[in-house]
Structures are given as C-alpha cells and as structure tokens.
Amino acid sequence: MTYIVNDSCIKCKYTDCVEVCPVDCFYEGENMLVIHPDECIDCGVCEPECPVEAIKPDTEPGLEKWLGLNREFSEKWPNITAKKAAPLDADDYKDKKGKLEAYFSDKPGDGD
C-alpha cells in the first residue's frame, strides 16, 4: 500500500502534508503535488493534514489512474520537503470538480 494525491490538489496545492512527511516523498508540479509510491512508507500522517482531502490510500477503489499519475510525475518533478504558502486563489478551486481535465499541468514546480 501507498498513498496517492488526487485531483482535489490541483490548483489548491496546500503543502501541509509535506511538512509532516518523515521520508520526504512529495514532489511538486506547477499546480499540484504527487507522492512517490516507492518512497512512501505508508505511515498515513499526511492524509489528515490535507484540507481538501486529496490524499488517499491506494487501496481505495478507482484510484489506479492516480497511482500511475503519482508514479509518473514523481519521477519528473522536483522533491519538496518544506511547507510553502498555498496559491492565493486556492480556496476558489477547493470544491471544483473535473480539475484533472480542466487544470492539470505537467510542468514541474519549484521544489525546495
């Protein structure tokens, strides 16, 4: 088992989860974070820290595509190990649906 980040993170990119991760397995894209599934130790401390509930265990049904997306982009994006301020408009996107199709960016973030 590992944890994944889903589309609830897109355009919100709160980094509270990064601050509590004991193994620094988060990677930063332009407008979301992902978890490297081979680095995650399945401790679960990140899950309750996410204010938009974007972090889920990969054992939940229907998350296979998110496991693949997290794996792919954690290999391409820079590692992030410190909390950053969320985007100024993050709250505007908290409850939006269909964010993967509408807003996902494959561009890397800044990392640390």
RAGILIN-V925993 format. One line per field, one symbol per residue. ss: DSSP state (~ for helix, > for strand, _ for the rest). burial: I if it has 9 or more other C-alpha atoms within 8 Angstrom, else O. A space follows every 10 residues. Layout:
BEGIN
ss->???
burial->???
END
This chain:
BEGIN
ss->__>>>_~~~_ _____~~~~~ _____>>>>_ __>>>_____ ______~~~_ ____>>>___ ___~~~~~~~ ~~~~___>>_ _________~ ~~~_____~~ ~~~____>__ __
burial->OIIIIIIIII IIIIIIIIIO IOOIIIIIII IIIIIIIOOI OOOOIIIOOI OOIIIIIIOO OOIOOIIOOI IOIIOOIIII IOIOOIIOOI OOIIOOOOIO OOOIOOOIIO IO
END
